[in-house]
Amino acid sequence: MPTSPVWNSRPKTRGMVLDLIRAARTISRIELATTTGLTPPTISEVVRDLMTDGLVVEAGRGASTGGKPPTLLRLNPTARYSVGVQLERNTCVIVVVDLAGRQVARTSFRGTAQMPPEQALPFLAAQVNATLDAAAVDRARVLGVGLVSYGPQDRHAGLLLTPQPTEEWGDYPVAPRLAEILGMPVLLDNDAAAAAIGEYWIGTVDPRSTYGCIYMATGIGGGVVVAGEVYRGSSSNSVEIGHISIDVHGDECPCGNRGCLENYSGPAAVVRQALELPGLTDQLMLDPTTTDFLTEFARIAAAANAGDTQARHLIEQSARYLGCAAVTITTLFDLDLIVLAGPSFAVAGSIYQTLIQQEVDRRTFARRAHPVRVVPSVNGSDAAAIGGAVLVLQSELTVGRARADDGPAPPAAEMRSAT
């Protein structure tokens, strides 16, 4: 057992060093010491521990600055894997990523929304196992599963706190039950928060930035990341921009609020608005009885891209409402970047990006102090699933896996509280 003072705060120090190696791709021990302010002997001890665990490997020599060329370090991508599962009302996406966040396997299928949880979760577990088998991933190297879905939720207890899509899902212990079936830790988190942190891990945003994510699937959610950490709030149900009231006299929302953004701008709202236009409904063959709003919304978005006037009006109206929400979260959190993520941006994302950028440029409070860019997610439609896997990886950076002489790895409950 190491006795150096650094090991009194071992998880934090280890996580900081591992995250720096991840972000830099390749870095020397000297650079790590300079960046962290830790002494070279401390860095050597931490790196030795990470190499013993197989998480870090040496990657050749760097450029000489006059003396012996430094040895470079990098992550060992195949040392650990994680699984991300996006549980949506109409679709499910499963991804497997390595320690560097690179996707190594993916599958998707129709959502399990109409199944009761006791039927849906074993089916979901079977799909996870099949995906791991197809990727030939050793389960001993799998850290766990990041299960991401809509809110509200109790992420520490692993409960969805909403009776959607059916009453049976309300207060059901989805994460503990899935963990029991799979035999591995399962983290429950918000899909928008997961999509937001995924951008950071992949390295497409400045790690020092404060940025937001607007996530749109069947509903609308939001996330904010500050210096690589998701803003959580008191119960991890923060930045729910879909339930910002934009009309105090509007209809009551199932969430309990009135005039919620989601009821004006979300895919379901756009589909309902389209169904009030008989010509557009007939032209696009929209189904007035469907609950698959993602598919119907995609038809409207495609028509908007193709130049249909009515469809374009509906999408632009939705984008203007979202622009209002973007201005709100930018003003609240003083953001410098907004990422658009989720399957509903897949078809008409360019329309949304343009109009939201216009609203932000015109109306943001701090616009004279700094620009705010609106950009599409690099993870596209799979942003939430990839982010779920990333949240599991981030738990490795936060607490680390125990060495053989340090006792067993942390249980799932501790893993949940670490992220």
KOLFI-214002 format. One record per residue (C-alpha): residue in one letter; z, x, y. Coordinates in Angstrom, 1 decimal, always signed. Example, Ala and Ser with C-alpha at 12.3 -4.5 7.8 and 13.67 -1.06 7.14 Angstrom:
(node "a"; (+7.8; +12.3; -4.5))
(node "s"; (+7.1; +13.7; -1.1))
//
This chain:
(node "m"; (+0.0; +0.0; +0.0))
(node "p"; (-1.0; +1.6; +3.4))
(node "t"; (+1.9; +2.3; +5.7))
(node "s"; (+0.1; +3.2; +8.9))
(node "p"; (+1.2; +1.1; +11.9))
(node "v"; (-2.3; -0.4; +12.0))
(node "w"; (-1.6; -2.3; +8.9))
(node "n"; (+1.1; -4.2; +10.6))
(node "s"; (-1.8; -6.1; +12.3))
(node "r"; (-4.2; -5.3; +9.5))
(node "p"; (-6.1; -8.6; +9.4))
(node "k"; (-6.8; -8.6; +13.1))
(node "t"; (-7.8; -4.9; +13.2))
(node "r"; (-9.9; -5.2; +10.1))
(node "g"; (-11.7; -8.3; +11.4))
(node "m"; (-12.4; -6.7; +14.7))
(node "v"; (-13.9; -3.6; +13.2))
(node "l"; (-16.0; -5.6; +10.7))
(node "d"; (-17.3; -7.9; +13.4))
(node "l"; (-18.3; -4.9; +15.5))
(node "i"; (-20.2; -3.4; +12.6))
(node "r"; (-21.9; -6.7; +12.0))
(node "a"; (-22.9; -7.2; +15.6))
(node "a"; (-24.2; -3.6; +16.0))
(node "r"; (-26.1; -3.6; +12.7))
(node "t"; (-25.5; +0.2; +12.5))
(node "i"; (-22.6; +2.0; +14.2))
(node "s"; (-20.7; +5.3; +13.9))
(node "r"; (-16.9; +5.7; +13.5))
(node "i"; (-16.9; +7.5; +16.9))
(node "e"; (-18.6; +4.5; +18.5))
(node "l"; (-16.1; +2.1; +16.8))
(node "a"; (-13.2; +4.1; +18.2))
(node "t"; (-14.6; +4.2; +21.7))
(node "t"; (-15.4; +0.4; +21.7))
(node "t"; (-12.0; -0.7; +20.2))
(node "g"; (-9.7; +1.9; +21.8))
(node "l"; (-8.3; +2.7; +18.4))
(node "t"; (-7.7; +6.3; +17.4))
(node "p"; (-10.3; +8.0; +15.2))
(node "p"; (-7.7; +8.3; +12.3))
(node "t"; (-7.0; +4.5; +12.5))
(node "i"; (-10.8; +3.7; +12.5))
(node "s"; (-11.2; +6.0; +9.5))
(node "e"; (-8.5; +4.2; +7.6))
(node "v"; (-9.8; +0.8; +8.4))
(node "v"; (-13.4; +1.8; +7.5))
(node "r"; (-12.2; +3.3; +4.2))
(node "d"; (-10.5; +0.0; +3.4))
(node "l"; (-13.7; -1.9; +4.1))
(node "m"; (-15.7; +0.5; +2.0))
(node "t"; (-13.3; +0.2; -0.8))
(node "d"; (-13.8; -3.6; -0.7))
(node "g"; (-17.6; -3.0; -0.7))
(node "l"; (-18.0; -4.8; +2.6))
(node "v"; (-19.3; -1.7; +4.4))
(node "v"; (-21.6; +1.1; +3.3))
(node "e"; (-22.8; +4.3; +5.0))
(node "a"; (-26.4; +4.1; +6.3))
(node "g"; (-27.6; +7.6; +7.0))
(node "r"; (-27.1; +9.8; +10.1))
(node "g"; (-27.4; +8.9; +13.8))
(node "a"; (-28.8; +11.0; +16.6))
(node "s"; (-26.9; +14.2; +17.3))
(node "t"; (-25.3; +14.6; +20.8))
(node "g"; (-24.9; +18.4; +20.3))
(node "g"; (-22.8; +18.6; +17.2))
(node "k"; (-23.0; +17.3; +13.7))
(node "p"; (-25.0; +14.0; +13.6))
(node "p"; (-22.6; +11.0; +13.1))
(node "t"; (-22.6; +9.0; +9.9))
(node "l"; (-23.7; +5.4; +10.5))
(node "l"; (-22.1; +2.4; +9.0))
(node "r"; (-23.5; -1.1; +8.2))
(node "l"; (-22.5; -4.2; +6.4))
(node "n"; (-23.3; -4.5; +2.7))
(node "p"; (-25.0; -7.9; +2.8))
(node "t"; (-24.7; -8.5; -0.9))
(node "a"; (-21.0; -7.9; -1.0))
(node "r"; (-20.2; -11.5; -0.2))
(node "y"; (-21.9; -14.8; +0.1))
(node "s"; (-21.1; -18.2; +1.4))
(node "v"; (-22.4; -21.8; +1.1))
(node "g"; (-23.1; -24.2; +4.0))
(node "v"; (-23.4; -27.9; +3.3))
(node "q"; (-24.5; -30.3; +6.0))
(node "l"; (-23.4; -33.8; +5.0))
(node "e"; (-25.4; -36.2; +7.1))
(node "r"; (-25.7; -40.0; +6.8))
(node "n"; (-29.3; -39.8; +5.7))
(node "t"; (-29.8; -36.3; +4.4))
(node "c"; (-28.0; -33.3; +3.0))
(node "v"; (-28.9; -29.6; +3.4))
(node "i"; (-27.4; -26.8; +1.3))
(node "v"; (-27.9; -23.1; +2.2))
(node "v"; (-26.6; -19.9; +0.7))
(node "v"; (-26.2; -16.9; +3.1))
(node "d"; (-25.2; -13.3; +2.5))
(node "l"; (-22.6; -11.4; +4.5))
(node "a"; (-25.1; -10.6; +7.2))
(node "g"; (-25.8; -14.3; +7.7))
(node "r"; (-29.3; -14.1; +6.1))
(node "q"; (-30.4; -17.2; +4.2))
(node "v"; (-31.0; -16.5; +0.5))
(node "a"; (-31.4; -20.0; -0.8))
(node "r"; (-31.9; -23.6; +0.5))
(node "t"; (-32.2; -27.1; -0.8))
(node "s"; (-32.2; -30.5; +0.8))
(node "f"; (-32.1; -34.0; -0.6))
(node "r"; (-31.6; -37.6; +0.5))
(node "g"; (-28.1; -38.2; +1.8))
(node "t"; (-25.2; -39.5; -0.2))
(node "a"; (-24.1; -42.0; +2.5))
(node "q"; (-24.6; -45.0; +0.3))
(node "m"; (-22.6; -43.6; -2.6))
(node "p"; (-18.8; -43.9; -2.8))
(node "p"; (-17.1; -40.4; -2.3))
(node "e"; (-16.0; -40.3; -6.0))
(node "q"; (-19.7; -40.5; -7.0))
(node "a"; (-21.2; -38.5; -4.1))
(node "l"; (-19.0; -35.4; -4.2))
(node "p"; (-19.6; -34.5; -7.9))
(node "f"; (-23.3; -35.0; -7.2))
(node "l"; (-23.0; -32.7; -4.2))
(node "a"; (-21.1; -30.1; -6.2))
(node "a"; (-23.8; -30.1; -8.9))
(node "q"; (-26.4; -29.4; -6.2))
(node "v"; (-24.3; -26.5; -4.8))
(node "n"; (-24.0; -25.0; -8.3))
(node "a"; (-27.7; -25.5; -8.9))
(node "t"; (-28.6; -23.7; -5.6))
(node "l"; (-26.3; -20.8; -6.5))
(node "d"; (-27.8; -20.5; -9.9))
(node "a"; (-31.3; -20.6; -8.5))
(node "a"; (-30.4; -17.7; -6.2))
(node "a"; (-28.7; -15.8; -9.0))
(node "v"; (-25.6; -15.3; -6.9))
(node "d"; (-22.5; -14.0; -8.6))
(node "r"; (-19.8; -16.6; -8.0))
(node "a"; (-17.2; -13.9; -7.8))
(node "r"; (-18.8; -12.9; -4.5))
(node "v"; (-18.9; -16.4; -3.0))
(node "l"; (-16.2; -16.8; -0.4))
(node "g"; (-16.4; -20.5; -0.3))
(node "v"; (-18.2; -23.6; +1.1))
(node "g"; (-18.5; -24.7; +4.7))
(node "l"; (-18.8; -28.5; +4.6))
(node "v"; (-19.9; -29.8; +8.0))
(node "s"; (-20.3; -33.3; +9.1))
(node "y"; (-19.7; -35.7; +12.0))
(node "g"; (-16.4; -36.5; +13.5))
(node "p"; (-13.7; -37.4; +14.2))
(node "q"; (-12.1; -35.4; +11.4))
(node "d"; (-8.9; -33.6; +10.4))
(node "r"; (-10.3; -30.3; +9.5))
(node "h"; (-7.0; -28.8; +8.3))
(node "a"; (-6.4; -31.6; +5.9))
(node "g"; (-10.1; -31.9; +5.1))
(node "l"; (-10.4; -35.6; +6.0))
(node "l"; (-13.1; -37.6; +7.7))
(node "l"; (-11.3; -39.9; +10.1))
(node "t"; (-14.0; -42.5; +10.4))
(node "p"; (-15.0; -45.3; +8.1))
(node "q"; (-18.7; -44.2; +8.2))
(node "p"; (-21.0; -44.7; +6.7))
(node "t"; (-18.8; -47.0; +4.6))
(node "e"; (-15.1; -47.9; +4.6))
(node "e"; (-14.5; -45.7; +1.5))
(node "w"; (-15.2; -42.5; +3.4))
(node "g"; (-12.5; -43.1; +6.0))
(node "d"; (-9.5; -40.8; +5.5))
(node "y"; (-10.9; -39.6; +2.2))
(node "p"; (-10.0; -36.0; +1.4))
(node "v"; (-13.6; -34.8; +1.1))
(node "a"; (-12.8; -31.0; +1.4))
(node "p"; (-9.9; -30.8; -1.1))
(node "r"; (-11.8; -33.0; -3.6))
(node "l"; (-15.0; -30.9; -3.3))
(node "a"; (-12.9; -27.7; -3.6))
(node "e"; (-11.3; -29.1; -6.8))
(node "i"; (-14.7; -29.9; -8.3))
(node "l"; (-16.3; -26.6; -7.4))
(node "g"; (-13.3; -24.4; -8.0))
(node "m"; (-13.7; -22.6; -4.7))
(node "p"; (-12.3; -23.0; -1.1))
(node "v"; (-14.0; -25.6; +1.1))
(node "l"; (-13.7; -25.7; +4.9))
(node "l"; (-14.4; -28.9; +6.7))
(node "d"; (-15.7; -28.7; +10.2))
(node "n"; (-17.7; -30.4; +12.9))
(node "d"; (-21.5; -30.1; +12.5))
(node "a"; (-22.1; -29.3; +16.2))
(node "a"; (-19.3; -26.7; +16.3))
(node "a"; (-20.8; -25.1; +13.2))
(node "a"; (-24.3; -25.1; +14.7))
(node "a"; (-22.9; -23.4; +17.9))
(node "i"; (-21.2; -20.6; +16.1))
(node "g"; (-24.2; -20.0; +13.9))
(node "e"; (-26.2; -18.8; +17.0))
(node "y"; (-23.5; -16.2; +17.7))
(node "w"; (-23.5; -14.8; +14.2))
(node "i"; (-27.2; -14.5; +13.9))
(node "g"; (-27.1; -12.4; +17.1))
(node "t"; (-29.3; -14.4; +19.4))
(node "v"; (-26.7; -14.9; +22.2))
(node "d"; (-24.8; -12.3; +24.2))
(node "p"; (-21.4; -12.0; +22.4))
(node "r"; (-19.7; -12.0; +25.8))
(node "s"; (-21.3; -15.2; +26.9))
(node "t"; (-19.9; -18.7; +27.2))
(node "y"; (-22.5; -21.1; +25.8))
(node "g"; (-22.8; -24.6; +24.6))
(node "c"; (-24.7; -26.4; +21.9))
(node "i"; (-26.1; -29.9; +21.9))
(node "y"; (-26.5; -31.0; +18.3))
(node "m"; (-28.6; -34.0; +17.5))
(node "a"; (-29.1; -35.5; +14.1))
(node "t"; (-28.5; -39.2; +13.5))
(node "g"; (-25.8; -38.9; +16.3))
(node "i"; (-25.1; -36.5; +19.1))
(node "g"; (-22.5; -33.8; +19.2))
(node "g"; (-21.6; -30.7; +21.1))
(node "g"; (-19.9; -27.4; +20.8))
(node "v"; (-18.8; -24.6; +23.1))
(node "v"; (-18.4; -20.9; +22.1))
(node "v"; (-16.3; -18.5; +24.3))
(node "a"; (-16.6; -14.8; +23.4))
(node "g"; (-17.5; -15.6; +19.8))
(node "e"; (-14.8; -18.3; +19.2))
(node "v"; (-15.4; -22.0; +19.0))
(node "y"; (-13.5; -24.0; +21.6))
(node "r"; (-11.3; -26.3; +19.5))
(node "g"; (-9.0; -28.3; +21.7))
(node "s"; (-5.8; -29.8; +20.2))
(node "s"; (-7.3; -31.3; +17.1))
(node "s"; (-10.7; -29.6; +16.8))
(node "n"; (-12.5; -32.8; +17.9))
(node "s"; (-13.7; -31.3; +21.2))
(node "v"; (-16.9; -31.5; +23.2))
(node "e"; (-18.0; -34.8; +21.6))
(node "i"; (-20.6; -35.3; +24.2))
(node "g"; (-22.2; -38.2; +22.3))
(node "h"; (-19.1; -40.2; +23.3))
(node "i"; (-19.0; -39.4; +27.0))
(node "s"; (-19.2; -42.6; +28.9))
(node "i"; (-22.3; -42.9; +31.1))
(node "d"; (-21.8; -46.6; +31.9))
(node "v"; (-18.3; -47.9; +32.4))
(node "h"; (-19.7; -51.4; +32.0))
(node "g"; (-21.7; -50.6; +28.9))
(node "d"; (-21.3; -52.0; +25.4))
(node "e"; (-18.3; -51.0; +23.3))
(node "c"; (-19.0; -48.2; +20.9))
(node "p"; (-17.5; -48.0; +17.4))
(node "c"; (-15.5; -45.0; +18.7))
(node "g"; (-13.5; -47.3; +21.0))
(node "n"; (-15.1; -46.1; +24.3))
(node "r"; (-17.7; -48.0; +26.4))
(node "g"; (-21.2; -47.0; +27.4))
(node "c"; (-21.3; -43.9; +25.2))
(node "l"; (-24.2; -41.5; +25.7))
(node "e"; (-25.1; -41.8; +22.0))
(node "n"; (-25.9; -45.5; +22.4))
(node "y"; (-28.5; -44.7; +25.1))
(node "s"; (-29.9; -41.4; +24.0))
(node "g"; (-29.3; -40.9; +20.3))
(node "p"; (-32.0; -41.4; +17.6))
(node "a"; (-30.7; -44.7; +16.6))
(node "a"; (-30.8; -45.9; +20.2))
(node "v"; (-34.4; -44.7; +20.6))
(node "v"; (-35.4; -46.5; +17.4))
(node "r"; (-33.7; -49.7; +18.6))
(node "q"; (-35.5; -49.4; +21.9))
(node "a"; (-38.9; -48.9; +20.1))
(node "l"; (-38.3; -51.9; +18.0))
(node "e"; (-38.2; -54.0; +21.2))
(node "l"; (-41.8; -53.0; +21.8))
(node "p"; (-43.9; -54.9; +19.3))
(node "g"; (-47.1; -52.9; +19.9))
(node "l"; (-45.3; -49.6; +19.3))
(node "t"; (-43.4; -51.0; +16.3))
(node "d"; (-46.7; -52.1; +14.7))
(node "q"; (-48.6; -49.0; +15.5))
(node "l"; (-45.9; -46.7; +14.0))
(node "m"; (-45.0; -49.1; +11.2))
(node "l"; (-41.3; -48.9; +12.1))
(node "d"; (-39.0; -50.6; +9.7))
(node "p"; (-36.5; -52.9; +11.5))
(node "t"; (-34.2; -53.0; +8.5))
(node "t"; (-33.9; -49.3; +7.9))
(node "t"; (-30.8; -47.2; +8.3))
(node "d"; (-32.8; -44.0; +8.1))
(node "f"; (-33.0; -43.4; +11.8))
(node "l"; (-34.0; -39.8; +11.4))
(node "t"; (-37.3; -40.7; +9.8))
(node "e"; (-38.1; -43.5; +12.2))
(node "f"; (-37.1; -41.3; +15.2))
(node "a"; (-39.4; -38.5; +14.0))
(node "r"; (-42.3; -41.0; +14.0))
(node "i"; (-41.6; -41.9; +17.6))
(node "a"; (-41.2; -38.2; +18.6))
(node "a"; (-44.5; -37.4; +16.9))
(node "a"; (-46.3; -40.2; +18.8))
(node "a"; (-44.8; -38.9; +22.1))
(node "n"; (-46.2; -35.4; +21.3))
(node "a"; (-49.5; -37.0; +20.6))
(node "g"; (-49.6; -38.6; +24.0))
(node "d"; (-48.6; -42.2; +23.3))
(node "t"; (-47.3; -43.6; +26.6))
(node "q"; (-44.6; -45.9; +25.3))
(node "a"; (-43.3; -43.3; +22.8))
(node "r"; (-43.3; -40.6; +25.5))
(node "h"; (-41.4; -42.8; +27.9))
(node "l"; (-38.7; -43.4; +25.3))
(node "i"; (-38.3; -39.7; +24.4))
(node "e"; (-38.3; -38.7; +28.0))
(node "q"; (-35.6; -41.3; +28.8))
(node "s"; (-33.5; -40.0; +26.0))
(node "a"; (-34.0; -36.4; +27.3))
(node "r"; (-32.9; -37.4; +30.8))
(node "y"; (-29.7; -38.9; +29.4))
(node "l"; (-29.1; -35.7; +27.4))
(node "g"; (-29.8; -33.7; +30.6))
(node "c"; (-26.9; -35.6; +32.2))
(node "a"; (-24.6; -34.7; +29.3))
(node "a"; (-25.8; -31.0; +29.6))
(node "v"; (-24.9; -31.0; +33.3))
(node "t"; (-21.4; -32.4; +32.4))
(node "i"; (-20.5; -29.8; +29.8))
(node "t"; (-22.1; -27.0; +31.9))
(node "t"; (-19.9; -28.0; +34.8))
(node "l"; (-16.7; -28.4; +32.7))
(node "f"; (-17.1; -25.0; +30.9))
(node "d"; (-19.2; -23.0; +33.4))
(node "l"; (-21.8; -22.3; +30.7))
(node "d"; (-24.6; -19.8; +31.0))
(node "l"; (-26.6; -21.0; +28.0))
(node "i"; (-27.3; -24.3; +26.2))
(node "v"; (-28.7; -24.3; +22.7))
(node "l"; (-30.5; -27.4; +21.3))
(node "a"; (-30.0; -27.7; +17.6))
(node "g"; (-30.4; -30.2; +14.8))
(node "p"; (-33.1; -32.1; +13.0))
(node "s"; (-33.8; -34.6; +15.8))
(node "f"; (-35.1; -31.8; +18.0))
(node "a"; (-37.5; -30.6; +15.3))
(node "v"; (-40.5; -32.7; +16.5))
(node "a"; (-40.1; -33.3; +20.2))
(node "g"; (-37.9; -30.3; +21.0))
(node "s"; (-40.2; -29.0; +23.7))
(node "i"; (-40.0; -32.3; +25.7))
(node "y"; (-36.2; -32.3; +25.5))
(node "q"; (-36.0; -28.6; +26.4))
(node "t"; (-38.2; -29.0; +29.5))
(node "l"; (-36.4; -32.1; +30.9))
(node "i"; (-32.9; -31.0; +30.1))
(node "q"; (-33.7; -27.7; +31.8))
(node "q"; (-34.9; -29.6; +34.9))
(node "e"; (-31.7; -31.6; +35.1))
(node "v"; (-29.5; -28.5; +34.7))
(node "d"; (-31.4; -26.6; +37.3))
(node "r"; (-31.2; -29.5; +39.8))
(node "r"; (-27.7; -30.7; +39.3))
(node "t"; (-25.4; -28.1; +37.8))
(node "f"; (-22.4; -27.3; +40.1))
(node "a"; (-22.6; -23.5; +39.7))
(node "r"; (-26.4; -23.2; +39.9))
(node "r"; (-26.2; -21.0; +42.9))
(node "a"; (-23.8; -18.6; +41.2))
(node "h"; (-25.8; -18.1; +38.0))
(node "p"; (-28.7; -19.6; +36.1))
(node "v"; (-28.2; -21.7; +33.0))
(node "r"; (-30.9; -21.4; +30.3))
(node "v"; (-31.7; -24.2; +27.8))
(node "v"; (-33.2; -22.8; +24.6))
(node "p"; (-34.0; -24.1; +21.0))
(node "s"; (-31.8; -23.0; +18.2))
(node "v"; (-33.1; -20.1; +16.1))
(node "n"; (-31.7; -22.0; +13.0))
(node "g"; (-33.7; -25.1; +13.8))
(node "s"; (-33.0; -28.2; +11.7))
(node "d"; (-30.7; -26.3; +9.4))
(node "a"; (-28.4; -25.1; +12.2))
(node "a"; (-25.4; -27.0; +11.1))
(node "a"; (-25.6; -26.0; +7.4))
(node "i"; (-26.1; -22.3; +8.4))
(node "g"; (-23.2; -22.6; +10.8))
(node "g"; (-21.0; -24.0; +8.1))
(node "a"; (-21.7; -21.0; +5.9))
(node "v"; (-21.1; -18.7; +8.9))
(node "l"; (-17.7; -20.3; +9.5))
(node "v"; (-16.7; -19.3; +6.0))
(node "l"; (-18.0; -15.7; +6.7))
(node "q"; (-16.0; -15.7; +9.9))
(node "s"; (-12.9; -16.4; +7.9))
(node "e"; (-13.5; -13.1; +6.1))
(node "l"; (-13.6; -11.4; +9.5))
(node "t"; (-10.4; -13.1; +10.6))
(node "v"; (-8.2; -12.6; +7.6))
(node "g"; (-10.2; -10.5; +5.2))
(node "r"; (-10.0; -10.4; +1.4))
(node "a"; (-6.9; -8.8; +0.1))
(node "r"; (-7.3; -5.5; -1.8))
(node "a"; (-6.3; -5.4; -5.4))
(node "d"; (-2.9; -3.8; -4.5))
(node "d"; (-2.2; -6.3; -1.7))
(node "g"; (-1.9; -9.3; -3.9))
(node "p"; (-4.2; -12.4; -4.3))
(node "a"; (-6.7; -13.6; -1.8))
(node "p"; (-5.6; -16.3; +0.7))
(node "p"; (-5.6; -19.8; -0.7))
(node "a"; (-8.0; -22.4; +0.7))
(node "a"; (-5.4; -23.9; +3.1))
(node "e"; (-4.8; -20.5; +4.7))
(node "m"; (-8.6; -20.0; +4.8))
(node "r"; (-9.0; -23.3; +6.7))
(node "s"; (-6.3; -22.4; +9.2))
(node "a"; (-7.8; -19.0; +9.9))
(node "t"; (-11.1; -20.3; +11.4))
//
